[in-house]
Each structure stands twice: as C-alpha cells, then as structure tokens.
Amino acid sequence: MYRTQPALNTHTKGEIKILSLSEAEVKTCIDLRKLLDALADGFKALSDGRVVNPARPQLDIPNAGYSLAMPAWMKGMHLTVKLVNVFEGNIARGMPSHLATIHLFDPETGMPVCIMDGTYITAVRTSGSAVLSVRELARRNAKVATVVGAGVQASQHLRLLPLVRDFQEIRVFSKDFADAQALASRHSDITAVEDLEAAIRSSDVVCLATHSYVPAISAEWVQPGTHVSSVGVAPPGGELPIDLMARGTLFVETRDSFAPTPVGCCELANIDPEAGTDLGAMLLGQRPGRASDQQITIYKAMGVAMEDMVAADLAYREAKRLGVGQAISL
C-alpha cells in the first residue's frame, strides 16, 4: 500500500512589522513605582511556579567578555528573550560594560512582536529588585542608607531608594572619592562620603553595587537591624562578605542563586541552599521576612529573566498606549 506524502509546507513568513523601542523610549515608558510593584508580582509568580525561567547559557569570548541568553515566559505575557553582552573593556572605551537587547514574541504563534533596548532595563530591574528588598525587609523606621559604588547600578539605586523609605540621608561611597562626588552631584540630596567604615556602621540600609572581586565591606561593620543588598557580580570572589551570612537572614531570587556561575552567585557557591529564603515566598507569606528590629537581613541578587520580562512588558504596554516607538520590517 502506498502512502500519500504530506504536502510540503509552502507557507512563508513574508514581511512583518514589529515595534522597535530605543533606550530613550524605554526610559520614558517605565514608571519606577510601577516597576517595583511589577517585580513584586513577578517574584510571587516565580515562587508559585507560574514563570518558565530556564537557566541561562553563557557564551565566552576569550580575553574579551561573555554573552548570556535569558528567556522567560508566563501566561498573560509575551515570550521574552534578553541577549546581554558583558565586556569589561568597554569602560575604557567610554562604553557601558553591559549591552543588551530584549525580544518579545507572540506566545501563540512565536512571531516577533517587539525589539527594544535592554541595557537600561538590565540596570533598572537589577537595582529595582534590590530596592524592592529594601521596601520589604528594611526596618520601617530606617533613616540612613549608604550605596557602595559609583557606576550605573549605584546611580539607579539613588533614584529608587527615595521611593521606598523616607530617608533622612542617602550616602554614596566609591574607592575614588571624586567618582562619588560626581555621582552625588547628579542626584538631589545625596551625600558623597570618604570614610566607608563609619558610613556602614551608622547605616540602616547598605546597598552594594560594585564590581569588586573581594568583599566591598567588612561584616563586622554591619550593625544589628541593618538590611544589606548586593547586586555586584565578579566571579570568582564577589562584593558580599561571606561571613556576614552567619549573622543574618539571607534572601535570594530563586534557589538557582546557589548554583555555580553563570547561573548562580559566586558568594553563595558553598552555602546550603536551605539557608536562603526566596523573596517571592516571603512576599506570598509562605516564609517569614524581618522578624525583629535587631535582625540583619541580606538580599543577594544574581539577575533572573523574570525581571527582564516584567520590565519589558511594562515598557511595551506603555509604548503601545502612548504610540511610542518605530515600526520596522522583518
């Protein structure tokens, strides 16, 4: 018996129009307060198992940098894939070390819908997750915050911190005091400080945002009741003092934080995953958050694709509402 061969698929994609959003357009389309709330909802969904968030593969370019692919999806959103390239040598060229694009696809057909700048989103969603941890875990009466670092992440922290507490003083420290002064001058009511130890010892909130391969602060400087966040990534060491973990309660984005890099955090490589609490589980009320005013709380971020997805969704929806962006053909 002869079988009829199926007809060849003759469908072609043809020319399609997709939305293109520049860095400037993305910035205008993300409200920072809404971003913090969207991240909180995203962390809940992540802990609930409603987000498909696979481990990110890394492509290494010897003596230059590396490239990461970060896909994520949940019901009600587009398939989201961020491509981010990290080339430290760019700083000497006057370029950002992190460069990224984010791509949105229709979840029913897989057709491309939008391509947008991802460099700003990478910066603001990373600092956003750290400042969300401040919102949820710092003491309600926290009055003094110190940001350690003077780069892109530090700058975003300075924009976001006033949204979550009525701080009396926000400080910034850098190894080069001139860099701290320059950053402070670009933000209102920010103080550049030279004595890091004194700043940490008198802070209610400490935000580490460096590219340090060794601990940026000493654990013994951190006073009872302080909340410490860390977003810097610099394997094989890292900015967060490991001995601080023994004095505080650790919160992470997901259990993947304890996996080897590039998926996890280098500072957490030898720590029992059971020692950490997922931020989403705390937000859902499944795990405790801050239990007392004397407790030290610690948030260590590695960056997960869910954060890019919710930030990109905010930008895309607002761009469509405002009619922002350019239509390009593929």
ROVOKE-51553 format. One record per residue (C-alpha): residue in one letter; x, y, z. Coordinates in steps of 0.001 Angstrom, whole numbers, padded with zeros to 6 digits. Example, Ala and Ser with C-alpha at 12.3 -4.5 7.8 and 13.67 -1.06 7.14 Angstrom:
% ROVOKE-51553
GUKOL type       x       y       z
GUKOL    A  012300 -004500  007800
GUKOL    S  013670 -001060  007140
//
This chain:
% ROVOKE-51553
GUKOL type       x       y       z
GUKOL    M  000000  000000  000000
GUKOL    Y  001326  003400 -000942
GUKOL    R  001037  006252  001487
GUKOL    T  000194  009708  000315
GUKOL    Q  003078  012016  001039
GUKOL    P  002075  015118  003015
GUKOL    A  002157  018316  001020
GUKOL    L  005187  020466  001591
GUKOL    N  004573  023440  003841
GUKOL    T  004530  026303  001396
GUKOL    H  003679  028993  003935
GUKOL    T  006179  031828  004040
GUKOL    K  006601  034445  006709
GUKOL    G  006656  037374  004346
GUKOL    E  007291  040885  005572
GUKOL    I  006043  041613  009076
GUKOL    K  006064  044791  011099
GUKOL    I  007401  044817  014647
GUKOL    L  007791  047598  017184
GUKOL    S  011271  048954  017885
GUKOL    L  011961  050851  021115
GUKOL    S  015154  052830  021676
GUKOL    E  016834  053287  025045
GUKOL    A  015319  056766  025395
GUKOL    E  011855  055452  024541
GUKOL    V  012153  052585  027015
GUKOL    K  013114  055059  029748
GUKOL    T  010018  057158  029117
GUKOL    C  007796  054063  029238
GUKOL    I  008826  052626  032620
GUKOL    D  007348  054170  035749
GUKOL    L  009685  053234  038609
GUKOL    R  006946  052785  041214
GUKOL    K  005046  050513  038850
GUKOL    L  008261  048619  038185
GUKOL    L  008725  047843  041891
GUKOL    D  005164  046520  042095
GUKOL    A  005590  044504  038878
GUKOL    L  008788  042957  040226
GUKOL    A  006991  042015  043457
GUKOL    D  004242  040305  041441
GUKOL    G  006893  038616  039306
GUKOL    F  008715  037219  042332
GUKOL    K  005437  035830  043657
GUKOL    A  004744  034177  040306
GUKOL    L  008272  032791  040225
GUKOL    S  007866  031178  043645
GUKOL    D  004412  029906  042653
GUKOL    G  005852  028084  039652
GUKOL    R  003964  030243  037163
GUKOL    V  007082  031522  035376
GUKOL    V  009103  029496  032893
GUKOL    N  012585  030745  033701
GUKOL    P  015268  028303  032438
GUKOL    A  018926  028505  033363
GUKOL    R  020866  030934  031208
GUKOL    P  023610  029659  028890
GUKOL    Q  026853  031600  028630
GUKOL    L  028991  032102  025556
GUKOL    D  032562  033062  026451
GUKOL    I  034722  035200  024179
GUKOL    P  038337  034741  025359
GUKOL    N  040073  037884  026615
GUKOL    A  037026  039984  025764
GUKOL    G  033784  039137  027553
GUKOL    Y  030763  036876  027550
GUKOL    S  027217  036714  026225
GUKOL    L  024126  035436  028038
GUKOL    A  020731  034392  026659
GUKOL    M  017950  034873  029215
GUKOL    P  014465  033601  028229
GUKOL    A  011302  033755  030347
GUKOL    W  007552  033422  029938
GUKOL    M  004374  033370  031986
GUKOL    K  000724  033337  030999
GUKOL    G -000502  036769  030016
GUKOL    M  002885  037960  028751
GUKOL    H  004954  037640  025608
GUKOL    L  007751  035145  025230
GUKOL    T  010731  037232  026320
GUKOL    V  014375  036695  025471
GUKOL    K  017141  039033  026560
GUKOL    L  020569  038877  024974
GUKOL    V  023136  040596  027165
GUKOL    N  026837  041023  026431
GUKOL    V  029259  041819  029248
GUKOL    F  032579  043275  028066
GUKOL    E  034520  044936  030890
GUKOL    G  036981  046512  028466
GUKOL    N  034175  048728  027201
GUKOL    I  034553  051023  030199
GUKOL    A  037993  052132  028973
GUKOL    R  036356  052816  025600
GUKOL    G  033751  055053  027173
GUKOL    M  031018  052453  026635
GUKOL    P  028816  050510  029085
GUKOL    S  030186  047136  030143
GUKOL    H  026681  045641  029811
GUKOL    L  024877  045914  026464
GUKOL    A  021561  044189  025851
GUKOL    T  018523  043839  023634
GUKOL    I  015168  042321  024598
GUKOL    H  012956  040484  022135
GUKOL    L  009221  039833  022567
GUKOL    F  007354  037071  020713
GUKOL    D  003668  036175  020420
GUKOL    P  003130  033161  022721
GUKOL    E  000549  031610  020345
GUKOL    T  002486  031835  017085
GUKOL    G  006072  032609  018040
GUKOL    M  006021  035618  015716
GUKOL    P  008297  038503  016755
GUKOL    V  006384  041444  018211
GUKOL    C  008968  043893  019533
GUKOL    I  012685  044501  019876
GUKOL    M  013797  047005  022480
GUKOL    D  016920  048275  024146
GUKOL    G  017740  046092  027127
GUKOL    T  020707  047993  028568
GUKOL    Y  018574  050394  030602
GUKOL    I  016177  047613  031608
GUKOL    T  019085  045473  032835
GUKOL    A  020240  048324  035055
GUKOL    V  016871  049395  036416
GUKOL    R  015403  045946  037029
GUKOL    T  018556  044838  038880
GUKOL    S  018579  047852  041161
GUKOL    G  014789  047567  041319
GUKOL    S  014959  044071  042799
GUKOL    A  017464  045267  045417
GUKOL    V  015358  048286  046345
GUKOL    L  012275  046049  046448
GUKOL    S  014151  044043  049092
GUKOL    V  014703  047311  050974
GUKOL    R  010989  048064  050755
GUKOL    E  010042  044670  052130
GUKOL    L  012870  043890  054582
GUKOL    A  014425  047082  055928
GUKOL    R  013170  048401  059258
GUKOL    R  010156  050657  058822
GUKOL    N  011980  053453  060630
GUKOL    A  015163  053166  058539
GUKOL    K  016594  056665  058103
GUKOL    V  020125  056327  056682
GUKOL    A  021174  054427  053545
GUKOL    T  024636  054014  052048
GUKOL    V  025234  052949  048455
GUKOL    V  028680  051470  047802
GUKOL    G  029758  052002  044204
GUKOL    A  029550  054846  041709
GUKOL    G  028581  053164  038458
GUKOL    V  025320  052557  036608
GUKOL    Q  023854  050357  039328
GUKOL    A  024670  052834  042085
GUKOL    S  023043  055623  040099
GUKOL    Q  019833  053621  039685
GUKOL    H  019795  052802  043403
GUKOL    L  019934  056517  044191
GUKOL    R  016861  057105  042023
GUKOL    L  014870  054249  043549
GUKOL    L  015683  054369  047265
GUKOL    P  013620  057530  047996
GUKOL    L  010559  055689  046670
GUKOL    V  010539  053083  049462
GUKOL    R  011530  054934  052661
GUKOL    D  011601  058498  053908
GUKOL    F  015379  058519  054341
GUKOL    Q  016904  061442  056202
GUKOL    E  020228  060800  054474
GUKOL    I  021367  058778  051464
GUKOL    R  025125  058465  051004
GUKOL    V  027332  057182  048216
GUKOL    F  030873  055824  048521
GUKOL    S  033431  054961  045859
GUKOL    K  037085  053955  046068
GUKOL    D  037706  057142  044101
GUKOL    F  036063  059909  046130
GUKOL    A  035839  062093  043025
GUKOL    D  033586  059495  041407
GUKOL    A  031303  059510  044448
GUKOL    Q  031196  063307  044367
GUKOL    A  030396  063321  040653
GUKOL    L  027563  060824  041115
GUKOL    A  026151  062664  044139
GUKOL    S  026117  065914  042161
GUKOL    R  023794  064332  039576
GUKOL    H  021173  063450  042200
GUKOL    S  019379  065645  044701
GUKOL    D  020037  065351  048446
GUKOL    I  022813  062732  048110
GUKOL    T  025992  062933  050196
GUKOL    A  029381  061626  048992
GUKOL    V  031387  060073  051847
GUKOL    E  035063  059152  052221
GUKOL    D  035019  057008  055394
GUKOL    L  033369  053741  054365
GUKOL    E  033581  052046  057755
GUKOL    A  031958  054956  059554
GUKOL    A  029241  055117  056894
GUKOL    I  028395  051415  057167
GUKOL    R  028437  051425  060979
GUKOL    S  025869  054249  061021
GUKOL    S  023588  052965  058233
GUKOL    D  020192  051279  058458
GUKOL    V  020416  050167  054823
GUKOL    V  023561  049219  052871
GUKOL    C  023379  048670  049112
GUKOL    L  026423  047100  047470
GUKOL    A  026665  047934  043766
GUKOL    T  030293  047402  042792
GUKOL    H  032370  045227  040508
GUKOL    S  034639  044142  043347
GUKOL    Y  036300  040720  043315
GUKOL    V  036741  040910  047100
GUKOL    P  034268  041918  049837
GUKOL    A  033474  045604  049490
GUKOL    I  032784  045968  053215
GUKOL    S  033679  044155  056427
GUKOL    A  030940  042062  058014
GUKOL    E  031799  043397  061457
GUKOL    W  030854  046932  060390
GUKOL    V  027219  045930  059821
GUKOL    Q  025135  046788  062874
GUKOL    P  022148  044796  064213
GUKOL    G  018946  045696  062402
GUKOL    T  020652  046632  059125
GUKOL    H  019393  045497  055737
GUKOL    V  022168  044730  053219
GUKOL    S  021595  044204  049491
GUKOL    S  024157  043136  046908
GUKOL    V  023848  043184  043104
GUKOL    G  027519  043102  042021
GUKOL    V  028749  040108  040007
GUKOL    A  032506  039477  039901
GUKOL    P  033466  035775  039958
GUKOL    P  035227  034022  041484
GUKOL    G  035085  036312  044549
GUKOL    G  032454  038989  044874
GUKOL    E  031474  042059  046878
GUKOL    L  029341  040486  049639
GUKOL    P  031312  039310  052717
GUKOL    I  030544  035620  053161
GUKOL    D  030962  035772  056949
GUKOL    L  028021  038180  057141
GUKOL    M  025698  035239  056322
GUKOL    A  026279  033746  059768
GUKOL    R  024974  036938  061398
GUKOL    G  021885  037487  059286
GUKOL    T  018966  036045  057344
GUKOL    L  019594  035521  053637
GUKOL    F  017036  036230  050884
GUKOL    V  017539  035350  047216
GUKOL    E  015650  035482  043918
GUKOL    T  015477  031697  043464
GUKOL    R  017259  028522  044569
GUKOL    D  019340  028884  041401
GUKOL    S  021267  031534  043321
GUKOL    F  023242  028705  044938
GUKOL    A  024169  027068  041610
GUKOL    P  027618  027595  040084
GUKOL    T  028124  030682  037938
GUKOL    P  026953  031859  035434
GUKOL    V  023570  030744  036779
GUKOL    G  024206  031399  040470
GUKOL    C  026097  033801  042733
GUKOL    C  029776  033212  043398
GUKOL    E  029427  034317  047034
GUKOL    L  026807  031597  047657
GUKOL    A  028646  028741  045952
GUKOL    N  029475  026844  049168
GUKOL    I  026381  027741  051176
GUKOL    D  023494  025332  051859
GUKOL    P  020504  026415  049703
GUKOL    E  018264  025826  052707
GUKOL    A  019959  028806  054332
GUKOL    G  018212  031148  051890
GUKOL    T  014611  032308  051527
GUKOL    D  013134  033051  048111
GUKOL    L  011953  036656  048009
GUKOL    G  008713  035530  046347
GUKOL    A  007966  033004  049092
GUKOL    M  008357  035775  051657
GUKOL    L  006086  038084  049647
GUKOL    L  003456  035311  049459
GUKOL    G  003603  034867  053232
GUKOL    Q  004965  031340  052885
GUKOL    R  008245  032202  054615
GUKOL    P  008981  034847  057257
GUKOL    G  010573  038164  056434
GUKOL    R  012071  040500  059029
GUKOL    A  011297  039133  062491
GUKOL    S  012771  041867  064720
GUKOL    D  014425  045270  064694
GUKOL    Q  017719  043629  065691
GUKOL    Q  017792  041151  062815
GUKOL    I  020260  041646  059964
GUKOL    T  018607  040897  056634
GUKOL    I  020628  040220  053473
GUKOL    Y  019488  040154  049856
GUKOL    K  021838  038744  047214
GUKOL    A  020819  039176  043580
GUKOL    M  022072  037297  040548
GUKOL    G  019583  038646  037995
GUKOL    V  016825  036437  036584
GUKOL    A  014995  036663  033258
GUKOL    M  011644  037139  035013
GUKOL    E  012825  040624  035959
GUKOL    D  013550  041469  032324
GUKOL    M  010173  040044  031289
GUKOL    V  008084  042183  033661
GUKOL    A  010108  045341  032936
GUKOL    A  009867  044790  029180
GUKOL    D  006134  044142  029500
GUKOL    L  005686  047471  031288
GUKOL    A  007654  049273  028581
GUKOL    Y  005815  047572  025713
GUKOL    R  002321  048191  027103
GUKOL    E  003067  051842  027815
GUKOL    A  004651  052315  024387
GUKOL    K  001522  050927  022730
GUKOL    R -000670  053189  024867
GUKOL    L  001369  056286  024050
GUKOL    G  002097  055408  020430
GUKOL    V  005832  055456  021138
GUKOL    G  008410  053629  019019
GUKOL    Q  009091  052850  015395
GUKOL    A  007635  050106  013191
GUKOL    I  010366  048150  011411
GUKOL    S  010094  045378  008827
GUKOL    L  011485  041878  009136
//
